[in-house]
Amino acid sequence: MWSEHFAAIFWGEPQTFLGTQEFMAAHGVEVIDLNLEQCQQLMRDFLAQHPPL
């Protein structure tokens, strides 16, 4: 299903939404984890501004 549309995705940071990488991989999508500090900071800032998420 997913692999029909996405052969691979680049993941900027793995800490925010846990389980999503495993979900994509389980559906045949190659997950390339970049684990970038810039993405981690972006998500920290975003979540600080939107606490309900």
N, C-alpha and C positions, 0 to 999 in steps of 0.2 A: 504494500500500500504506500507507505511513505517513501520507500526506495524507488518507486516508480517516478516520483517527482523530484527527489533530492538524493543524489548519489553520495554527497558528502556535505557537511556543514563545518564552518569554523566557529569554535566556541571561545568567546573572549575571556570568560571567567566561570569556574565551576561551583562557586560557593553559594550563590544566591538562591537558585531554584533547584534544589537537590532532587535527583531522580530523573530529571529531564534528559540528561545525556544518556542514561541507561535505557530510557524509553525509546529514544531515537535509535540507538545501537541495536536494541532488541527488534526493531522493525527494519533492519537492514541498511541503515544509514551510517556511513562512516563519520565519526565525530573526531574532529581535529581540535584538540584542546590547546589553546594558546596561553591560557592562564596569565593574562596581561595585567599588570598593576594598574594601568590606565582604566581598564574595564572594571576592575574591582572598585576603584575610587568612584567611577561613574555610577555604579550600582549603589554604593554606600550613600552617595549624595542623593540619588533618586529616592531611595527608601527612606532617607531622613526627611525628605520633603513630602513623602506619601506613606505615612506610617501604617495605614490599614492594609497595605499590600504585604 
